């Protein structure tokens, strides 16, 4: 095989890839991990849960119990839909949100990321339109690109996805002779925007989806991590035939277990099981039984409360430092739960171009462009407060504010934009 035949010395298979592979690219978050993991760098980038808050000895006991009582099941293949005991336990996990279901409605997946992938695999052909918030979760955007979807952003406001903007985008799509296939939304403690939709807004979005016959993917991994005690009712609790609900244990137990779930309408659920079997044959029995044993034998809600208190303290540290250190013209969202705040720089700033200088100042963030499919977000960055301790968060913001002030001086010197 010659270079002429293959087209590249670096990638001899470049001409053999499926067309969908051309839309796959590394996320800006993953690309930051090598830098952000350096101990001298304060990482406000990755949304890693603070698993150090778990009692490792307790967890070791849970694993030992699974192997003592159910080793033959835990170490064997399982069902494509997931273990029925865990599906029953998930009903209790969803109960605080008022989300109800039958165990048969639930499909266990390798994290909620896998659930999103399966839904799009079942529902979408190349070129089908998927509506997403502006900005949207980078992992979901990667899935949509991989399946060659036509991704359209819908503007948000302080209450989340804007219904007027949603109607406008749907009208534009229809004027092009296309139809919206899916609407993807994170209504509670949005990643990356940190915004939460009130119940009235969720009702408006449901009404539009009903009128336009659009299926909603409701991604709700942060549902129980509310700082003000308000746990928001999912749209899927109101309308089960119009919404696929995606949940995850990554934020309330451990990301390393890779267990999530989808609650889907009956016919779609059957397709998701088939897609799950095609992708993984079956989710891991071992990790499923660990999660189920943990939920049945430990005070998991108390542990969620521990996580919530830790994240609220760190949220407060972030917001306090931003208020104290950031120059005029910089704004940010005030999340009431979850992991993230969304920062907006003044006109003329480019968060992507600033990142190398930020790293030299030993602080990392995720540029806003990673959360868009169309190049928007240059004046934005996502700041994660879930992992560093409060004192490190404050130091990280101090370093970041110095970078912003330096950028403002450069823009002022060269007469472009600036911090006005």
C-alpha positions, 0 to 999 in steps of 0.5 A: 500500500503506497502513500499515494493510495492511502493519502497520508503517512500519518494515517494510512487508513484515512481514505477508508474511514466511514463518512461519519468518522470525519466528524469525530474529534477530541473534546476540548475537555479531554485534551486538557486532562494532561495539563490539568492533572499537573499538581501545580495547576489549579484545574477549573476544567474537568467535571470530576466528582469528588470521590474522595468523599466516599468511605473506601472501607465501606465500599470495599465491604460492599464489593466483598458482600457482592462477591460473597453472596453473588459471585456467580452472577456478578462475574457472569454475562447478564441481560441486555436490559440490565439486572432487574434488582438494580432497575428496582433500586433505581425507582428509589433513586428517582423517587425524590424527583417525583419521577415514577416508572416500572422496572421494565421501563428502565434500560441500564447503560454504561453511564448516561453517555451510553444512553444518549448514544443508544437513543440517537442510534435508534432514532436518527439517520444522517442529516436528521435535525437535533436541537440542543441548548446554546451552549450544550454538553460536549459529550452529547455533541460528540455523539450527535456529530458521530451519527452525522446529525444536523445540530441546531443550537437554541438560545437560553436565557436565565431560565434555561431553554427559551421557548420563543427561540425554540419555536423560531428554530423549529420554524426555520428547520421546517422552512428548509423542508426538514423535521426536528427529530430530537430535542436534547436538554439538561434542565437541572443544573445545566452543563455547562451553563449552570442554569435550571429551568423552572417548572413553568418553563419545562411545561412550555417546552413540553407543550412545544414538543407535543405540538411539533411531535418532537422526542425529548432527551432529558439528561438529568445527572445532577438532579439530587445535587441541589444546594437550596433543597429544591429537587426539580420534577423532571419533564418525564414525570409529567409526559412519559411518551414524549421524553426519554429520561437519562440518569447516572450514578457518576455524580452521586456515587462514583464515575468509575462504576460507569452505570447509568440508565434510561427510562423510555416509552415502551416501544423505544425501550425495546429498541434501546435494549437491542441497541445495547446488546449490539454495542456491549452485549450486556452492561457489567453485572459486577458493577451493577450488583455493586451499585445495587448492594450499595443502594440497599445496604448503605445510607446513600441519601446521606452520602448524596448530602455529603457531596451536596454540602462539599459542592455547595461550599466550593460553589460559594468559594468560586462565586466569592472569588469571582466577585472579589477578583474579576474586573468589570465587564466579566459576568457569570451564572450563579448555579443552585446545584451541580458542578459548573458556572458559565463565565462570559468575558467582555467583547473582543476577548477570546477564551480559546486564545487565552488558554495557553497563557492561563496554563502558564499562570497555572490555571485551567478552564474549558473554553466555551467553543467546546460546547457549541457545534457552530463555532460560538462561545469564544467569549465564554468559559466553563468553570468547574468547582466540584473537585478542587478544595475551596482554597485552591479554587480561590487561588485558581480564580486569582490566577485566572483574573490576572490572565483576564486583566493581562488580556484586557491590557493587550486588547487596549494596547492594540485597540481591539475590544477591551475591558470597558 
